[in-house]
């Protein structure tokens, strides 16, 4: 695995798959994990030591509750 390690957070499967496709074809970026939960994303970001987290903030309720 090389380049920046990326974590995608989104409840929308189509959004996650689209970003995965883009990352798979991008030099210097490696998709580490995907999740639908902000809480899980916080744990994964620590465990996986990711460099970049892409968050789809469409569900503002979960975003506000995780603060």
N, C-alpha and C positions, 0 to 999 in steps of 0.2 A: 504494500500500500504506500503510495507516495502522494505528495501534495497536501493541500489543506483538507482536513477531515470535516465533513459536513453532516449535520443532523437536520432532518426536515420534520416540522411539527404542523400537522393539519388534519382535520377531521374529514377533509375531502379527498377521497382516494384518487380521483382524476387529477387533482392538483399535485398530489404527491408523485404520481406516475409521470406526469409531465416534467416535473423538476428532476426526477430520477433520470429520465431520458436526456435532458439537457446536461446534467452532471456527468453521465456516462460518456458523453461526447465532448467533454471539456477537459483540456489539459490542465493539470495542476489542482483539480478538485476531485475528491473521492467521497462518495456517499457512504457514511458510516452506518447510520441507522435512520429509521422512520418511526414516528409514533403519532398517535391521535390525541395524546394527553399532555398538557403542559406540566403536570406533576411528574409524569414519567420522563418527560424531556429534561427536567432539572436533574433527575437521578442519572439518566443516560449521559448528559453533558459532563457530569463529574466522572462517571465510570469510564467512558470512552475517550475522555480528554479531547473533545472535538474543538476545532478552531473556529467554525462558523455554525450558527444556528439560524435556520430560516423558519420563521413562525408565520403561519396564516392566521391573522387576527380576526377572522370573520365571526368567530364566536366570542364576542366581547364578555359574555357572562363568565365563561371559564377563565378568561384572561384576568378579569377583576377579582375573582375568587382566589386565584393563585398568588396574588400580591401579598 
